Amino acid sequence: MNLERYRLNNPTLAGILDRVALIRGYQAIVDGLVPGRSGMSVQVLNVNEQTLTIGVPSAAGASRLRFEAPDLLARLHKALEAHPGAPRPAGIRVRITSGRPPARPKPRDHDRPASQAGSQALHYLAEAEPGSDLSRALERLSRAIKPPQD
């Protein structure tokens, strides 16, 4: 697919493609500056004149890169000398990224027995609109959950 044709006709798309190219270029530079130490991957998340934002998958890796940020920034500026016109970030922000979404809490089990009050509430709701499909469904549910009489 030739994106150049779409780029010429759509300035918004052109801006997005330029941004992607800039981030990919910085990713290539950062990959050379931070070789996969102990299996840690570094991902360029954003770049502008003020900040280069990079993401790492662990808190330990983030701490280490925050500690090394001044040295990494100096090496980045040196590498950018070969790329005139590229933004020269004044700082580096390190964020923790995760390849998986956060774990959702397990839903609680609601194994409470049916109550007389719940059954009555459904019955009264059903009486509020007699003859409707909703009314009939609420009435069936009311009868279905009616607790046994002791």
TIRO-2110 file (N, C-alpha, C; in Angstrom, 1 decimal):
// TIRO-2110
0.8, -1.2, 0.0, N, 1, A
0.0, 0.0, 0.0, CA, 1, A
0.9, 1.2, 0.0, C, 1, A
0.6, 2.2, -0.9, N, 2, A
1.4, 3.4, -1.0, CA, 2, A
0.7, 4.5, -0.1, C, 2, A
1.3, 4.7, 1.0, N, 3, A
0.8, 5.7, 2.0, CA, 3, A
1.1, 7.2, 1.5, C, 3, A
2.0, 7.3, 0.6, N, 4, A
2.4, 8.6, 0.2, CA, 4, A
1.3, 9.3, -0.5, C, 4, A
0.5, 8.6, -1.3, N, 5, A
-0.6, 9.2, -2.0, CA, 5, A
-1.7, 9.7, -1.0, C, 5, A
-1.9, 8.9, 0.1, N, 6, A
-2.9, 9.4, 1.1, CA, 6, A
-2.3, 10.5, 1.9, C, 6, A
-1.0, 10.5, 2.1, N, 7, A
-0.4, 11.6, 2.8, CA, 7, A
-0.5, 12.9, 2.2, C, 7, A
-0.5, 13.0, 0.8, N, 8, A
-0.6, 14.2, 0.1, CA, 8, A
-2.0, 14.8, 0.2, C, 8, A
-3.0, 13.9, 0.3, N, 9, A
-4.4, 14.3, 0.3, CA, 9, A
-4.9, 14.6, 1.7, C, 9, A
-4.2, 14.2, 2.7, N, 10, A
-4.7, 14.3, 4.0, CA, 10, A
-3.7, 14.8, 5.0, C, 10, A
-3.7, 16.1, 5.3, N, 11, A
-2.7, 16.7, 6.2, CA, 11, A
-2.7, 16.1, 7.6, C, 11, A
-3.8, 15.6, 8.1, N, 12, A
-3.9, 15.0, 9.4, CA, 12, A
-3.1, 13.7, 9.4, C, 12, A
-3.3, 12.9, 8.3, N, 13, A
-2.6, 11.6, 8.2, CA, 13, A
-1.1, 11.9, 8.0, C, 13, A
-0.8, 12.9, 7.3, N, 14, A
0.7, 13.3, 7.1, CA, 14, A
1.3, 13.6, 8.4, C, 14, A
0.6, 14.3, 9.3, N, 15, A
1.2, 14.6, 10.6, CA, 15, A
1.4, 13.4, 11.5, C, 15, A
0.4, 12.4, 11.4, N, 16, A
0.5, 11.2, 12.2, CA, 16, A
1.7, 10.4, 11.6, C, 16, A
1.8, 10.3, 10.3, N, 17, A
2.9, 9.5, 9.7, CA, 17, A
4.3, 10.1, 10.1, C, 17, A
4.3, 11.4, 10.1, N, 18, A
5.6, 12.1, 10.5, CA, 18, A
6.0, 11.8, 11.9, C, 18, A
4.9, 11.8, 12.8, N, 19, A
5.2, 11.5, 14.2, CA, 19, A
5.6, 10.0, 14.4, C, 19, A
5.0, 9.1, 13.7, N, 20, A
5.4, 7.7, 13.7, CA, 20, A
6.8, 7.5, 13.3, C, 20, A
7.2, 8.2, 12.2, N, 21, A
8.6, 8.1, 11.7, CA, 21, A
9.6, 8.7, 12.7, C, 21, A
9.2, 9.8, 13.3, N, 22, A
10.1, 10.4, 14.3, CA, 22, A
10.3, 9.4, 15.5, C, 22, A
9.2, 8.8, 16.0, N, 23, A
9.3, 7.9, 17.1, CA, 23, A
10.1, 6.7, 16.8, C, 23, A
9.9, 6.2, 15.6, N, 24, A
10.6, 5.0, 15.1, CA, 24, A
12.1, 5.3, 15.0, C, 24, A
12.4, 6.5, 14.5, N, 25, A
13.8, 6.9, 14.4, CA, 25, A
14.5, 7.0, 15.8, C, 25, A
13.8, 7.5, 16.7, N, 26, A
14.3, 7.6, 18.1, CA, 26, A
14.4, 6.2, 18.7, C, 26, A
13.5, 5.3, 18.3, N, 27, A
13.5, 3.9, 18.8, CA, 27, A
14.8, 3.3, 18.4, C, 27, A
15.2, 3.5, 17.1, N, 28, A
16.4, 2.9, 16.5, CA, 28, A
17.6, 3.4, 17.3, C, 28, A
17.6, 4.7, 17.6, N, 29, A
18.8, 5.3, 18.3, CA, 29, A
18.9, 4.8, 19.7, C, 29, A
17.7, 4.7, 20.4, N, 30, A
17.7, 4.3, 21.8, CA, 30, A
18.1, 2.8, 21.9, C, 30, A
17.6, 2.0, 20.9, N, 31, A
18.0, 0.6, 20.9, CA, 31, A
19.5, 0.4, 20.8, C, 31, A
20.2, 1.3, 20.1, N, 32, A
21.7, 1.3, 20.0, CA, 32, A
22.3, 1.7, 21.3, C, 32, A
21.7, 2.6, 22.0, N, 33, A
22.3, 3.2, 23.2, CA, 33, A
22.0, 2.3, 24.5, C, 33, A
20.9, 1.6, 24.5, N, 34, A
20.5, 0.8, 25.6, CA, 34, A
20.3, -0.6, 25.1, C, 34, A
21.4, -1.3, 24.8, N, 35, A
21.2, -2.7, 24.3, CA, 35, A
20.5, -3.5, 25.4, C, 35, A
19.6, -4.4, 25.0, N, 36, A
18.8, -5.2, 25.8, CA, 36, A
19.5, -5.8, 27.0, C, 36, A
19.8, -5.0, 28.0, N, 37, A
20.5, -5.4, 29.2, CA, 37, A
19.5, -6.4, 30.0, C, 37, A
20.1, -7.5, 30.2, N, 38, A
19.4, -8.6, 31.0, CA, 38, A
17.9, -8.8, 30.6, C, 38, A
17.8, -8.8, 29.2, N, 39, A
16.4, -9.0, 28.7, CA, 39, A
15.4, -7.9, 28.8, C, 39, A
15.9, -6.7, 29.2, N, 40, A
15.0, -5.6, 29.4, CA, 40, A
14.8, -4.9, 28.0, C, 40, A
13.5, -4.7, 27.6, N, 41, A
13.2, -4.0, 26.4, CA, 41, A
12.9, -2.6, 26.7, C, 41, A
13.3, -1.7, 25.9, N, 42, A
13.0, -0.3, 26.1, CA, 42, A
12.2, 0.2, 24.9, C, 42, A
11.1, 0.9, 25.2, N, 43, A
10.2, 1.4, 24.1, CA, 43, A
10.1, 2.9, 24.2, C, 43, A
10.3, 3.5, 23.0, N, 44, A
10.1, 5.0, 23.0, CA, 44, A
8.6, 5.2, 22.9, C, 44, A
8.1, 6.0, 23.8, N, 45, A
6.6, 6.2, 23.9, CA, 45, A
6.3, 7.6, 23.3, C, 45, A
7.2, 8.6, 23.5, N, 46, A
6.9, 9.9, 22.9, CA, 46, A
8.2, 10.7, 22.9, C, 46, A
8.3, 11.7, 22.1, N, 47, A
9.5, 12.6, 22.0, CA, 47, A
9.0, 14.0, 21.6, C, 47, A
9.6, 15.0, 22.3, N, 48, A
9.4, 16.4, 21.9, CA, 48, A
10.7, 17.1, 22.3, C, 48, A
10.6, 18.4, 22.2, N, 49, A
11.8, 19.3, 22.6, CA, 49, A
12.2, 19.2, 24.0, C, 49, A
11.2, 18.9, 24.9, N, 50, A
11.4, 18.9, 26.3, CA, 50, A
11.8, 17.5, 26.8, C, 50, A
11.1, 16.5, 26.4, N, 51, A
11.2, 15.2, 27.0, CA, 51, A
11.2, 14.0, 26.0, C, 51, A
12.1, 13.1, 26.3, N, 52, A
12.0, 11.8, 25.6, CA, 52, A
11.4, 10.8, 26.6, C, 52, A
10.2, 10.3, 26.3, N, 53, A
9.5, 9.4, 27.2, CA, 53, A
9.8, 8.0, 26.8, C, 53, A
10.4, 7.1, 27.6, N, 54, A
10.6, 5.8, 27.3, CA, 54, A
9.9, 4.9, 28.3, C, 54, A
9.5, 3.7, 27.9, N, 55, A
8.8, 2.8, 28.7, CA, 55, A
9.6, 1.5, 28.9, C, 55, A
9.6, 0.9, 30.1, N, 56, A
10.2, -0.3, 30.3, CA, 56, A
9.2, -1.2, 31.1, C, 56, A
9.4, -2.5, 31.0, N, 57, A
8.3, -3.4, 31.5, CA, 57, A
8.4, -3.7, 33.0, C, 57, A
9.5, -3.2, 33.7, N, 58, A
9.6, -3.5, 35.1, CA, 58, A
10.0, -2.3, 35.9, C, 58, A
9.6, -2.3, 37.2, N, 59, A
10.0, -1.2, 38.1, CA, 59, A
11.5, -1.1, 38.3, C, 59, A
12.1, -2.3, 38.4, N, 60, A
13.6, -2.4, 38.6, CA, 60, A
14.3, -1.7, 37.4, C, 60, A
13.8, -2.1, 36.2, N, 61, A
14.4, -1.5, 35.0, CA, 61, A
14.2, 0.0, 34.9, C, 61, A
13.0, 0.4, 35.3, N, 62, A
12.7, 1.9, 35.3, CA, 62, A
13.6, 2.6, 36.3, C, 62, A
13.8, 2.0, 37.5, N, 63, A
14.7, 2.7, 38.5, CA, 63, A
16.2, 2.8, 38.0, C, 63, A
16.6, 1.7, 37.3, N, 64, A
18.0, 1.7, 36.8, CA, 64, A
18.1, 2.8, 35.7, C, 64, A
17.1, 2.8, 34.8, N, 65, A
17.2, 3.8, 33.7, CA, 65, A
17.1, 5.3, 34.2, C, 65, A
16.3, 5.5, 35.3, N, 66, A
16.2, 6.8, 35.9, CA, 66, A
17.5, 7.2, 36.4, C, 66, A
18.2, 6.3, 37.1, N, 67, A
19.5, 6.6, 37.6, CA, 67, A
20.5, 6.9, 36.5, C, 67, A
20.4, 6.2, 35.4, N, 68, A
21.3, 6.4, 34.2, CA, 68, A
20.9, 7.4, 33.3, C, 68, A
19.8, 8.1, 33.5, N, 69, A
19.2, 9.0, 32.6, CA, 69, A
20.1, 10.2, 32.1, C, 69, A
20.9, 10.8, 33.1, N, 70, A
21.8, 11.9, 32.6, CA, 70, A
22.9, 11.3, 31.6, C, 70, A
23.4, 10.2, 31.9, N, 71, A
24.4, 9.6, 30.9, CA, 71, A
23.7, 9.2, 29.6, C, 71, A
22.5, 8.6, 29.7, N, 72, A
21.8, 8.3, 28.5, CA, 72, A
21.5, 9.5, 27.7, C, 72, A
21.1, 10.6, 28.3, N, 73, A
20.8, 11.8, 27.6, CA, 73, A
22.0, 12.4, 26.9, C, 73, A
23.1, 12.4, 27.5, N, 74, A
24.4, 12.8, 26.9, CA, 74, A
24.7, 12.0, 25.7, C, 74, A
24.6, 10.7, 25.8, N, 75, A
24.9, 9.8, 24.7, CA, 75, A
23.8, 10.0, 23.5, C, 75, A
22.6, 10.3, 23.9, N, 76, A
21.5, 10.5, 22.9, CA, 76, A
21.9, 11.8, 22.1, C, 76, A
22.3, 12.9, 22.8, N, 77, A
22.6, 14.1, 22.2, CA, 77, A
23.8, 13.9, 21.2, C, 77, A
24.7, 13.1, 21.6, N, 78, A
25.9, 12.8, 20.8, CA, 78, A
25.4, 12.1, 19.5, C, 78, A
24.5, 11.1, 19.7, N, 79, A
24.0, 10.3, 18.5, CA, 79, A
23.2, 11.2, 17.6, C, 79, A
22.5, 12.2, 18.2, N, 80, A
21.7, 13.1, 17.4, CA, 80, A
22.4, 14.1, 16.5, C, 80, A
23.7, 14.2, 16.8, N, 81, A
24.6, 15.1, 16.0, CA, 81, A
24.5, 14.7, 14.5, C, 81, A
24.3, 13.4, 14.3, N, 82, A
24.3, 12.9, 12.9, CA, 82, A
22.9, 13.2, 12.3, C, 82, A
21.9, 13.7, 13.0, N, 83, A
20.6, 14.0, 12.6, CA, 83, A
20.2, 15.4, 12.8, C, 83, A
20.7, 16.3, 12.0, N, 84, A
20.3, 17.8, 12.2, CA, 84, A
18.8, 18.0, 12.0, C, 84, A
18.3, 18.8, 12.8, N, 85, A
16.9, 19.1, 12.8, CA, 85, A
16.0, 18.3, 13.6, C, 85, A
16.5, 17.2, 14.1, N, 86, A
15.8, 16.3, 15.0, CA, 86, A
15.6, 17.0, 16.4, C, 86, A
14.5, 16.9, 17.1, N, 87, A
14.4, 17.4, 18.4, CA, 87, A
15.4, 16.9, 19.4, C, 87, A
16.0, 17.8, 20.2, N, 88, A
17.0, 17.4, 21.2, CA, 88, A
16.3, 17.5, 22.6, C, 88, A
15.8, 16.4, 23.1, N, 89, A
15.1, 16.5, 24.4, CA, 89, A
16.0, 17.0, 25.5, C, 89, A
15.4, 17.8, 26.4, N, 90, A
16.2, 18.3, 27.5, CA, 90, A
16.2, 17.3, 28.7, C, 90, A
15.3, 16.3, 28.7, N, 91, A
15.3, 15.4, 29.7, CA, 91, A
14.7, 14.0, 29.3, C, 91, A
14.8, 13.1, 30.2, N, 92, A
14.2, 11.7, 29.9, CA, 92, A
13.3, 11.4, 31.0, C, 92, A
12.1, 10.9, 30.6, N, 93, A
11.1, 10.4, 31.5, CA, 93, A
11.0, 8.9, 31.3, C, 93, A
11.0, 8.2, 32.4, N, 94, A
11.0, 6.7, 32.3, CA, 94, A
9.6, 6.3, 32.9, C, 94, A
8.9, 5.5, 32.2, N, 95, A
7.6, 5.0, 32.7, CA, 95, A
7.6, 3.5, 32.6, C, 95, A
6.8, 2.9, 33.5, N, 96, A
6.7, 1.5, 33.6, CA, 96, A
5.5, 1.1, 32.7, C, 96, A
5.8, 0.2, 31.7, N, 97, A
4.7, -0.2, 30.8, CA, 97, A
4.5, -1.7, 31.0, C, 97, A
3.4, -2.2, 30.6, N, 98, A
3.1, -3.6, 30.8, CA, 98, A
2.6, -4.1, 29.5, C, 98, A
3.0, -5.3, 29.1, N, 99, A
2.5, -5.9, 27.9, CA, 99, A
1.1, -6.5, 28.1, C, 99, A
0.7, -6.6, 29.3, N, 100, A
-0.7, -7.2, 29.6, CA, 100, A
-1.5, -6.2, 30.3, C, 100, A
-2.8, -6.2, 30.1, N, 101, A
-3.7, -5.3, 30.8, CA, 101, A
-3.7, -5.7, 32.3, C, 101, A
-4.0, -4.7, 33.2, N, 102, A
-4.0, -5.0, 34.6, CA, 102, A
-5.1, -6.1, 34.9, C, 102, A
-4.7, -6.9, 35.9, N, 103, A
-5.6, -8.0, 36.3, CA, 103, A
-6.9, -7.4, 36.9, C, 103, A
-8.0, -8.0, 36.4, N, 104, A
-9.3, -7.6, 36.9, CA, 104, A
-9.6, -8.4, 38.2, C, 104, A
-10.2, -7.8, 39.2, N, 105, A
-10.5, -8.5, 40.4, CA, 105, A
-11.6, -9.6, 40.1, C, 105, A
-11.5, -10.7, 40.7, N, 106, A
-12.5, -11.8, 40.5, CA, 106, A
-13.8, -11.4, 41.1, C, 106, A
-14.9, -11.5, 40.3, N, 107, A
-16.2, -11.1, 40.9, CA, 107, A
-16.5, -12.0, 42.1, C, 107, A
-17.2, -11.3, 43.0, N, 108, A
-17.5, -12.0, 44.3, CA, 108, A
-18.7, -12.9, 44.0, C, 108, A
-18.7, -14.0, 44.7, N, 109, A
-19.8, -14.9, 44.6, CA, 109, A
-20.9, -14.4, 45.5, C, 109, A
-22.1, -14.4, 44.9, N, 110, A
-23.3, -13.9, 45.7, CA, 110, A
-24.2, -15.1, 46.0, C, 110, A
-23.8, -15.9, 46.9, N, 111, A
-24.5, -17.2, 47.2, CA, 111, A
-25.4, -16.9, 48.4, C, 111, A
-26.0, -15.8, 48.4, N, 112, A
-27.0, -15.5, 49.5, CA, 112, A
-28.3, -16.2, 49.1, C, 112, A
-29.0, -16.7, 50.1, N, 113, A
-30.3, -17.2, 49.8, CA, 113, A
-31.3, -16.1, 49.4, C, 113, A
-32.3, -16.5, 48.6, N, 114, A
-33.3, -15.5, 48.1, CA, 114, A
-34.1, -15.0, 49.4, C, 114, A
-34.5, -13.8, 49.3, N, 115, A
-35.2, -13.2, 50.5, CA, 115, A
-36.6, -13.0, 50.1, C, 115, A
-37.4, -12.9, 51.2, N, 116, A
-38.9, -12.6, 51.0, CA, 116, A
-39.0, -11.2, 50.5, C, 116, A
-38.2, -10.3, 51.0, N, 117, A
-38.3, -8.9, 50.7, CA, 117, A
-38.0, -8.7, 49.2, C, 117, A
-36.9, -9.4, 48.7, N, 118, A
-36.6, -9.3, 47.3, CA, 118, A
-37.7, -9.8, 46.4, C, 118, A
-38.3, -10.9, 46.8, N, 119, A
-39.4, -11.5, 46.0, CA, 119, A
-40.6, -10.5, 46.0, C, 119, A
-40.9, -9.9, 47.1, N, 120, A
-42.0, -9.0, 47.2, CA, 120, A
-41.7, -7.7, 46.4, C, 120, A
-40.5, -7.3, 46.4, N, 121, A
-40.2, -6.1, 45.6, CA, 121, A
-40.4, -6.3, 44.1, C, 121, A
-40.0, -7.5, 43.7, N, 122, A
-40.2, -7.8, 42.3, CA, 122, A
-41.7, -7.9, 41.9, C, 122, A
-42.4, -8.5, 42.9, N, 123, A
-43.9, -8.6, 42.7, CA, 123, A
-44.5, -7.2, 42.6, C, 123, A
-44.2, -6.3, 43.5, N, 124, A
-44.7, -4.9, 43.4, CA, 124, A
-44.3, -4.2, 42.2, C, 124, A
-43.1, -4.4, 41.7, N, 125, A
-42.7, -3.8, 40.4, CA, 125, A
-43.5, -4.3, 39.3, C, 125, A
-43.8, -5.6, 39.3, N, 126, A
-44.6, -6.2, 38.2, CA, 126, A
-46.0, -5.7, 38.2, C, 126, A
-46.6, -5.4, 39.4, N, 127, A
-47.9, -4.8, 39.5, CA, 127, A
-48.0, -3.4, 39.0, C, 127, A
-46.9, -2.7, 39.0, N, 128, A
-46.8, -1.3, 38.6, CA, 128, A
-47.2, -1.1, 37.1, C, 128, A
-46.9, -2.1, 36.3, N, 129, A
-47.2, -2.0, 34.8, CA, 129, A
-47.9, -3.3, 34.4, C, 129, A
-49.1, -3.5, 34.8, N, 130, A
-49.8, -4.8, 34.5, CA, 130, A
-49.9, -5.0, 33.0, C, 130, A
-49.8, -6.2, 32.6, N, 131, A
-50.0, -6.6, 31.2, CA, 131, A
-48.8, -6.4, 30.3, C, 131, A
-47.7, -5.8, 30.7, N, 132, A
-46.6, -5.6, 29.8, CA, 132, A
-45.7, -6.8, 29.9, C, 132, A
-44.8, -6.9, 28.9, N, 133, A
-43.8, -8.1, 28.9, CA, 133, A
-42.9, -8.0, 30.1, C, 133, A
-42.5, -6.8, 30.5, N, 134, A
-41.6, -6.6, 31.6, CA, 134, A
-42.4, -7.0, 32.9, C, 134, A
-43.6, -6.7, 33.0, N, 135, A
-44.4, -7.1, 34.2, CA, 135, A
-44.5, -8.6, 34.3, C, 135, A
-44.7, -9.3, 33.2, N, 136, A
-44.8, -10.7, 33.2, CA, 136, A
-43.5, -11.4, 33.6, C, 136, A
-42.4, -10.8, 33.1, N, 137, A
-41.0, -11.3, 33.4, CA, 137, A
-40.7, -11.1, 34.9, C, 137, A
-41.0, -9.9, 35.4, N, 138, A
-40.8, -9.7, 36.8, CA, 138, A
-41.6, -10.6, 37.7, C, 138, A
-42.8, -10.9, 37.3, N, 139, A
-43.7, -11.8, 38.1, CA, 139, A
-43.1, -13.2, 38.1, C, 139, A
-42.6, -13.7, 36.9, N, 140, A
-42.0, -15.0, 36.9, CA, 140, A
-40.8, -15.1, 37.8, C, 140, A
-40.0, -14.0, 37.7, N, 141, A
-38.8, -14.0, 38.5, CA, 141, A
-39.1, -13.9, 40.0, C, 141, A
-40.1, -13.2, 40.3, N, 142, A
-40.6, -13.1, 41.7, CA, 142, A
-41.0, -14.5, 42.3, C, 142, A
-41.7, -15.2, 41.4, N, 143, A
-42.1, -16.6, 41.8, CA, 143, A
-40.9, -17.6, 41.9, C, 143, A
-40.0, -17.4, 41.0, N, 144, A
-38.8, -18.3, 40.9, CA, 144, A
-37.9, -18.1, 42.1, C, 144, A
-37.8, -16.9, 42.6, N, 145, A
-36.9, -16.8, 43.8, CA, 145, A
-37.6, -16.7, 45.1, C, 145, A
-38.9, -17.0, 45.1, N, 146, A
-39.6, -17.0, 46.4, CA, 146, A
-39.0, -18.0, 47.3, C, 146, A
-38.5, -17.5, 48.5, N, 147, A
-37.9, -18.4, 49.4, CA, 147, A
-38.9, -19.4, 50.0, C, 147, A
-38.4, -20.5, 50.4, N, 148, A
-39.3, -21.5, 51.0, CA, 148, A
-39.8, -21.0, 52.3, C, 148, A
-41.0, -21.3, 52.6, N, 149, A
-41.7, -20.9, 53.8, CA, 149, A
-41.3, -21.9, 54.9, C, 149, A
-40.8, -21.4, 56.0, N, 150, A
-40.4, -22.3, 57.1, CA, 150, A
-41.6, -22.6, 58.0, C, 150, A
END
